[in-house]
Amino acid sequence: MRIDEEDEGGAWPLEWREGAQQVIMRGLKAPLSVVASHPERASEWSTPNLLLFISRSFPPVHTSHFMAKAKSRTILVRLLSTVGTGYAYVARRPRVAERKLAFMKYDPRAGRHVLFTEAKMK
């Protein structure tokens, strides 16, 4: 059977037997098995050529929708000394933490371990 009619995919110059396997994609017929009586045409529908045909048959869809970038799961926070020396550490914490961070850390200006609490980054 020779398919010469113009359809959605254009003219098909290949001959194939009745009952040959076909892939129906959006109304287009792409041959999976080429007739054994024409081995010289078998290379026409190798995997790279078939993929090239499909990519040319379905042009890319350009949309104006942009996806938002994912936010980091951790954030940087400032740990400020409660003694009032102004010394601060920077630490990471999970974005979804329920409470503010508070650590006992060494304050070199006070010369001892003091409580550091989370404050806004400047």
Secondary structure by P-SEA (a helix, b strand, c coil): cccccccccccccccccccccccccccbbbbcccccccccccccccaaaaaaaaaaaccbbbbcbbbbcccccbbbbbbbbcccccbbbbbcccccccbbbbbbcccccccbbbbbbbbbcc
